[in-house]
Amino acid sequence: AQSVAQPEDQVKVAEGNPLTVKCTYSVSGNPYLFWYVQYPNRGLQFLLKYITGDNLVKGSYGFEAEFNKSQTSFHLKKPSALVSDSALYFCAVRVTGNTGKLIFGQGTTLQVKP
Amino acid sequence: ETGVTQSPTHLIKTRGQQVTLRCSSQSGHNTVSWYQQALGQGPQFIFQYYREEENGRGNFPPRFSGLQFPNYSSELNVNALELDDSALYLCASGLAGGNYNEQFFGPGTRLTVL
């Protein structure tokens, strides 16, 4: 069965410091991986995706993610965190086939302190 | 902001009632998916519609049903509401075909069942 795990419920970093939000996955076949961000009382906003190619994927708002096939991980990173990055982050894997179904992790709350 | 809109923003119902939630897809998109996000959890896939037919379904009972209209707008209907149906309901639009297409989410409808 395909699944996604986000091992940390919460990540706290100081503004200006690098941040990492962890994600591991389990899929059969090639993984199609996504990161979304959710602000309070808002829907999900797409950040970035990995389909194939370069293991380092760059996305919106200065975020990037590193795909590691051997460790089945897709960690979200940013070199310098902003207070405005504080939000709920979801990692998701696309189920192969035509349904478009995404399987989400349970989410990680990022808190960036001034 | 995505071009996906949802109505209403909030809704309060009592147990046993029926509810209809609405979604308007982003221009040019031809699929719509619905997700349920319970408090503190990641979104769970309910189903997807393509060409006005259900194109995949998650682990939800038949009292969850949907419609997609020729203009690609969509409805989610839930009959015989239960307390556990209280959640944020998200719709997402996308393009059929290919596992690499990201989905764009609306702001969601917050349903409270009393």
Chai-1 contact restraints between the chains, C-beta under 6 A:
chainA,res_idxA,chainB,res_idxB,connection_type,confidence,min_distance_angstrom,max_distance_angstrom,comment,restraint_id
A,Y32,B,N99,contact,1.0,0.0,6.0,A-B,restraint_1
A,R42,B,P107,contact,1.0,0.0,6.0,A-B,restraint_2
A,G43,B,L90,contact,1.0,0.0,6.0,A-B,restraint_3
A,G43,B,F105,contact,1.0,0.0,6.0,A-B,restraint_4
A,G43,B,G106,contact,1.0,0.0,6.0,A-B,restraint_5
A,G43,B,P107,contact,1.0,0.0,6.0,A-B,restraint_6
A,G43,B,G108,contact,1.0,0.0,6.0,A-B,restraint_7
A,L44,B,F105,contact,1.0,0.0,6.0,A-B,restraint_8
A,F46,B,E102,contact,1.0,0.0,6.0,A-B,restraint_9
A,K49,B,E102,contact,1.0,0.0,6.0,A-B,restraint_10
A,I51,B,Y100,contact,1.0,0.0,6.0,A-B,restraint_11
A,F90,B,G42,contact,1.0,0.0,6.0,A-B,restraint_12
A,R94,B,N99,contact,1.0,0.0,6.0,A-B,restraint_13
A,T99,B,Q48,contact,1.0,0.0,6.0,A-B,restraint_14
A,T99,B,N55,contact,1.0,0.0,6.0,A-B,restraint_15
A,T99,B,G56,contact,1.0,0.0,6.0,A-B,restraint_16
A,G100,B,T31,contact,1.0,0.0,6.0,A-B,restraint_17
A,G100,B,S33,contact,1.0,0.0,6.0,A-B,restraint_18
A,G100,B,Q48,contact,1.0,0.0,6.0,A-B,restraint_19
A,G100,B,G94,contact,1.0,0.0,6.0,A-B,restraint_20
A,K101,B,F45,contact,1.0,0.0,6.0,A-B,restraint_21
A,K101,B,G56,contact,1.0,0.0,6.0,A-B,restraint_22
A,F104,B,G42,contact,1.0,0.0,6.0,A-B,restraint_23
A,F104,B,P43,contact,1.0,0.0,6.0,A-B,restraint_24
A,G105,B,G42,contact,1.0,0.0,6.0,A-B,restraint_25
A,Q106,B,Q41,contact,1.0,0.0,6.0,A-B,restraint_26
A,Q106,B,G42,contact,1.0,0.0,6.0,A-B,restraint_27
A,G107,B,G42,contact,1.0,0.0,6.0,A-B,restraint_28
